[in-house]
Amino acid sequence: MGIKASGNTFIKINLITIILLFVLILAGGVVRSTGSGMGCPDWPKCFGRYIPPTSISELPANYKQAYVDKRLAKNQRFAKMLDVFGYSQLAMRIRNDKSILIPEDFNTARTWTEYINRLIGAISGVFLLLCAVYSFKYRRTQKLIIFLSIFNVFLVGFQAWLGSIVVSTNLVAWIVTVHMLLALAILAISISTYHMAKVQGRYKVTVKPMVAVLTLIVLAISILQITFGTEVREKVDAVATHLEGSYRDSWVAKAGDIFTQHRDVAVIVLILNVVLYALIRRSFNRHAIQQQLMSFTFLMIMLQIITGIFLSYFALPPFAQATHIVLASLMFGSQFYLLLNLFRSENVQGAGQ
């Protein structure tokens, strides 16, 4: 395979990987919104199988206690690790969490929802590995692509392990937030390597610094907004647990100040993107990739506002939860790719596209 053909293969695989990562974020949102995290009580297999059961009759009589014991053992190991890093209070909370001892009933829909999520994750991992393999084409021209591609493989492995901890520890708050931010980091790295491969390392500032700085600020606030959104969901989970799943229409109201902060930052995000859109329109023609990305970002923001209204006023419907989180990731991806495309070579055909 020639150098050019290998490079084209890397770009195609990288693009497929990016698409798969968005699908994976959507699948993770479906898992969380439907409460399917414990649909598969073990990891990486599901009920000890590569293909999960479809009926409770396929499971042994003592399956509940067996997986409670495994979950308890995993949490004990995680608590010991937290002790090593100085998080003794959190480790004690995990050790004393009696809810972990409550067995989960087998539910076919939840089991297969979680299984499909894991399957998409595995396929994404394979494509990330392929990206790492084909990245060596750039060993003479862009070694950073190799480093980032390999680093992403290790990062997604850590993310998979952390995902198992998220479920096993009953969604410990800060772990959920870290899990989401890691997903964005993996996505950003894949978008970066795709962009670098397209422009072949030749960059040129094509806009005024003010546009680039504002884009960076907008991206940072969007990440903050996503973090607040994750924390809102954590608070809602705590309220739902306290109310034992009842009074669903009151969960958002009881979320407290973090929901107000999330809503207020959403207004800031909208205003800043309006200003940025005006600057982008003055700096680029209507057919430029930068204007297309800003238009797409605005579409994502509008759709997020709509799903946010559904979440706030219609008792958190699961479809709106999953949609809201994938729209947030699409907005982030679009803004990040816009930032990269503000620094590109106009002499490279198709650069940044």
Legacy VTK file of the C-alpha trace (Angstrom):
# vtk DataFile Version 3.0
C-alpha trace
ASCII
DATASET POLYDATA
POINTS 353 float
0.000 0.000 0.000
1.426 3.399 -0.992
1.903 6.313 1.376
-0.973 8.304 -0.110
-3.339 5.315 -0.051
-2.392 4.592 3.562
-3.061 8.209 4.485
-6.477 8.117 2.838
-7.260 4.904 4.709
-6.351 6.549 8.022
-8.607 9.519 7.274
-11.545 7.256 6.360
-11.102 5.056 9.442
-10.738 8.131 11.630
-13.956 9.610 10.264
-15.833 6.362 10.905
-14.392 6.356 14.429
-15.704 9.858 15.094
-19.179 8.839 13.926
-19.045 5.733 16.124
-18.046 7.820 19.143
-21.143 9.997 18.704
-23.272 6.851 18.400
-21.608 5.514 21.560
-22.429 8.697 23.474
-26.046 8.320 22.330
-26.081 4.673 23.418
-24.650 5.635 26.805
-27.365 8.272 27.172
-30.036 5.657 26.421
-28.521 3.301 29.006
-28.553 5.955 31.681
-31.983 7.390 30.892
-33.553 3.921 30.970
-31.670 2.763 34.061
-30.073 -0.107 32.152
-26.592 0.188 33.624
-27.005 -2.984 35.666
-28.680 -4.800 32.771
-25.390 -6.667 32.567
-24.165 -7.105 36.161
-20.681 -8.296 35.162
-18.030 -6.911 32.800
-16.767 -7.361 30.113
-19.131 -10.298 29.538
-22.871 -10.101 30.190
-24.107 -12.716 32.662
-20.901 -14.580 31.940
-21.697 -14.798 28.211
-20.570 -13.100 25.034
-24.229 -13.045 23.936
-26.612 -12.324 26.847
-29.639 -14.425 27.770
-33.106 -13.560 26.549
-34.987 -15.257 29.378
-34.518 -15.666 33.116
-34.854 -19.423 32.608
-31.363 -19.383 31.066
-29.826 -18.161 34.324
-28.900 -20.237 37.396
-31.176 -20.027 40.425
-28.588 -18.151 42.509
-27.609 -15.613 39.820
-28.654 -12.618 41.930
-26.456 -13.393 44.913
-23.563 -14.462 42.694
-23.438 -11.079 40.942
-23.996 -9.126 44.160
-20.904 -10.868 45.546
-18.887 -9.998 42.420
-20.063 -6.405 42.528
-19.183 -6.148 46.204
-15.702 -7.531 45.556
-15.133 -5.040 42.711
-16.229 -2.130 44.896
-13.914 -3.259 47.680
-10.982 -3.233 45.252
-11.978 0.225 44.028
-12.292 1.472 47.625
-8.749 0.260 48.353
-7.494 2.198 45.341
-9.295 5.328 46.573
-7.585 4.890 49.952
-4.202 4.867 48.217
-4.978 8.181 46.480
-6.268 9.808 49.659
-10.023 9.582 49.051
-10.713 7.750 52.308
-14.141 9.262 52.934
-15.420 8.257 49.506
-13.918 4.802 49.968
-15.781 4.490 53.270
-19.041 5.555 51.604
-18.638 2.852 48.979
-17.848 0.219 51.608
-20.904 1.180 53.666
-23.327 1.510 50.733
-25.982 -1.081 51.559
-27.833 -0.494 48.286
-25.074 -2.432 46.550
-26.312 -5.535 48.365
-29.774 -5.245 46.819
-29.894 -7.684 43.873
-31.106 -6.564 40.462
-33.956 -8.445 38.828
-33.285 -9.739 35.329
-34.868 -7.501 32.705
-34.490 -8.505 29.069
-34.892 -4.987 27.663
-32.342 -3.477 30.047
-29.916 -6.325 29.505
-29.935 -5.918 25.742
-29.822 -2.114 25.979
-26.621 -2.338 28.012
-25.269 -5.119 25.797
-25.769 -3.042 22.630
-24.031 -0.139 24.349
-21.054 -2.386 25.117
-21.067 -3.780 21.581
-20.895 -0.272 20.103
-18.118 0.511 22.577
-16.167 -2.559 21.481
-16.537 -1.675 17.789
-15.408 1.883 18.555
-12.389 0.471 20.373
-11.474 -1.651 17.343
-11.619 1.387 15.062
-9.533 3.428 17.500
-6.977 0.615 17.405
-7.039 0.670 13.588
-6.440 4.427 13.730
-3.363 3.776 15.858
-2.069 1.183 13.398
-2.573 3.337 10.302
-1.251 6.444 12.059
2.312 5.149 11.560
2.014 6.349 7.976
2.746 9.796 9.433
5.925 8.762 11.286
8.017 11.076 9.096
5.608 13.969 8.616
3.392 14.238 11.728
4.478 12.177 14.731
1.857 13.872 16.896
-0.845 11.926 15.014
0.839 8.677 16.080
1.144 9.748 19.712
-2.469 10.947 19.965
-3.853 7.868 18.203
-2.022 5.490 20.542
-2.908 7.593 23.588
-6.574 7.457 22.590
-6.511 3.642 22.609
-5.300 3.643 26.219
-7.763 6.392 27.112
-10.752 4.471 25.757
-9.596 1.381 27.677
-9.536 3.427 30.886
-12.946 4.858 29.945
-14.398 1.353 29.598
-13.075 0.398 33.043
-14.403 3.640 34.534
-17.789 2.930 32.971
-17.940 -0.360 34.853
-17.123 1.507 38.074
-19.850 4.093 37.349
-22.431 1.320 37.326
-20.953 -0.805 40.101
-20.772 2.066 42.601
-24.346 3.236 42.009
-23.229 6.178 39.886
-20.873 7.938 42.315
-21.324 11.592 41.357
-17.850 12.775 40.432
-17.090 9.564 38.538
-20.078 10.217 36.253
-18.766 13.706 35.485
-15.241 12.423 34.798
-16.732 9.701 32.590
-18.501 12.315 30.452
-15.483 14.621 30.226
-13.288 11.684 29.193
-15.765 10.888 26.419
-15.372 14.452 25.153
-11.579 14.175 25.396
-11.548 10.969 23.325
-13.812 12.632 20.777
-11.617 15.755 20.641
-8.467 13.694 20.083
-10.084 11.800 17.207
-11.276 15.040 15.622
-7.766 16.491 16.054
-6.010 13.583 14.355
-8.551 13.684 11.517
-7.912 17.393 11.024
-4.120 17.056 11.214
-4.181 14.288 8.620
-6.260 16.465 6.301
-4.012 19.520 6.488
-0.751 17.523 6.731
0.717 19.704 9.446
0.712 22.955 7.412
-1.194 25.602 9.322
-1.870 29.243 8.648
-3.909 31.697 10.702
-6.731 32.807 8.425
-8.809 34.932 10.807
-8.394 37.750 13.260
-7.188 36.637 16.714
-10.448 37.912 18.246
-12.425 35.241 16.386
-10.116 32.464 17.536
-10.140 33.710 21.150
-13.931 33.971 21.228
-14.253 30.485 19.716
-11.990 29.153 22.453
-14.058 30.926 25.130
-17.308 29.583 23.665
-15.862 26.065 23.615
-14.714 26.344 27.246
-18.133 27.568 28.405
-19.822 24.783 26.440
-17.691 22.252 28.321
-18.694 23.956 31.583
-22.323 23.763 30.504
-22.029 20.050 29.742
-20.404 19.533 33.154
-23.283 21.358 34.859
-25.713 19.242 32.874
-24.023 16.076 34.114
-24.215 17.371 37.681
-27.906 18.191 37.231
-28.488 14.599 36.217
-26.518 13.395 39.243
-28.671 15.542 41.530
-31.841 14.298 39.859
-30.654 10.704 40.378
-30.166 11.438 44.083
-33.666 12.946 44.321
-35.174 9.979 42.458
-33.453 7.557 44.822
-34.650 9.496 47.869
-38.231 9.496 46.565
-37.920 5.818 45.561
-38.853 6.626 41.959
-42.105 8.385 42.853
-43.214 11.970 42.107
-41.177 12.074 38.893
-42.636 15.434 37.877
-40.996 17.053 40.944
-37.453 15.742 40.405
-36.199 18.712 38.386
-37.672 21.246 40.834
-35.847 19.519 43.677
-32.495 19.533 41.862
-31.652 22.888 43.456
-29.120 25.551 42.473
-27.205 23.407 40.000
-30.244 23.342 37.693
-30.478 27.153 37.841
-26.772 27.425 37.012
-27.186 25.024 34.101
-30.075 27.100 32.732
-28.245 30.417 33.187
-25.079 29.173 31.488
-27.248 27.958 28.589
-28.326 31.578 28.020
-24.661 32.675 28.045
-23.796 29.946 25.536
-26.567 31.141 23.220
-25.529 34.815 23.413
-21.835 34.093 22.829
-22.631 31.894 19.848
-24.750 34.686 18.332
-21.754 37.039 18.615
-19.390 34.394 17.251
-21.719 33.690 14.328
-21.675 37.393 13.411
-17.875 37.438 13.461
-17.626 34.225 11.422
-19.991 35.635 8.789
-17.807 38.724 8.469
-14.623 36.650 8.194
-15.666 33.851 5.819
-17.889 33.455 2.785
-21.179 31.601 3.054
-19.793 28.390 1.521
-16.780 28.150 3.849
-16.536 25.210 6.241
-16.414 27.683 9.138
-19.856 29.105 8.328
-21.244 25.613 7.810
-19.944 24.555 11.220
-21.464 27.617 12.900
-24.821 26.930 11.248
-24.669 23.332 12.443
-23.731 24.490 15.956
-26.751 26.801 16.035
-29.015 23.976 14.955
-27.677 21.832 17.804
-28.213 24.666 20.298
-31.815 25.182 19.188
-32.544 21.472 19.409
-30.929 21.387 22.846
-33.225 24.166 24.017
-36.223 22.170 22.779
-35.115 18.954 24.505
-34.269 20.967 27.628
-37.858 22.223 27.720
-39.104 18.645 27.408
-36.848 17.598 30.276
-37.945 20.459 32.527
-41.686 20.431 31.907
-42.506 16.851 30.924
-40.971 14.865 33.805
-37.652 13.908 32.200
-38.782 11.623 29.349
-35.985 9.131 28.578
-35.867 9.954 24.845
-35.239 13.624 25.675
-32.455 12.735 28.131
-30.553 10.677 25.566
-31.158 13.228 22.810
-30.048 16.123 25.016
-26.688 14.553 25.789
-25.871 13.574 22.202
-26.844 17.072 21.002
-24.449 18.506 23.576
-21.638 16.288 22.283
-22.430 17.246 18.666
-22.321 20.928 19.634
-18.960 20.392 21.344
-17.579 18.488 18.361
-18.717 21.184 15.936
-17.243 24.003 18.024
-13.965 22.140 18.487
-13.679 21.406 14.763
-14.437 25.069 14.055
-11.557 26.075 16.315
-9.223 23.742 14.431
-10.396 25.145 11.112
-9.481 28.667 12.126
-5.868 27.516 11.858
-5.427 25.832 8.515
-3.537 26.101 5.265
-5.500 27.571 2.393
-2.983 25.980 0.043
-3.960 22.433 0.960
-6.848 21.255 -1.179
-9.758 20.125 0.965
-7.972 21.090 4.189
-10.202 21.133 7.223
-13.172 19.720 5.386
LINES 1 354
353 0 1 2 3 4 5 6 7 8 9 10 11 12 13 14 15 16 17 18 19 20 21 22 23 24 25 26 27 28 29 30 31 32 33 34 35 36 37 38 39 40 41 42 43 44 45 46 47 48 49 50 51 52 53 54 55 56 57 58 59 60 61 62 63 64 65 66 67 68 69 70 71 72 73 74 75 76 77 78 79 80 81 82 83 84 85 86 87 88 89 90 91 92 93 94 95 96 97 98 99 100 101 102 103 104 105 106 107 108 109 110 111 112 113 114 115 116 117 118 119 120 121 122 123 124 125 126 127 128 129 130 131 132 133 134 135 136 137 138 139 140 141 142 143 144 145 146 147 148 149 150 151 152 153 154 155 156 157 158 159 160 161 162 163 164 165 166 167 168 169 170 171 172 173 174 175 176 177 178 179 180 181 182 183 184 185 186 187 188 189 190 191 192 193 194 195 196 197 198 199 200 201 202 203 204 205 206 207 208 209 210 211 212 213 214 215 216 217 218 219 220 221 222 223 224 225 226 227 228 229 230 231 232 233 234 235 236 237 238 239 240 241 242 243 244 245 246 247 248 249 250 251 252 253 254 255 256 257 258 259 260 261 262 263 264 265 266 267 268 269 270 271 272 273 274 275 276 277 278 279 280 281 282 283 284 285 286 287 288 289 290 291 292 293 294 295 296 297 298 299 300 301 302 303 304 305 306 307 308 309 310 311 312 313 314 315 316 317 318 319 320 321 322 323 324 325 326 327 328 329 330 331 332 333 334 335 336 337 338 339 340 341 342 343 344 345 346 347 348 349 350 351 352
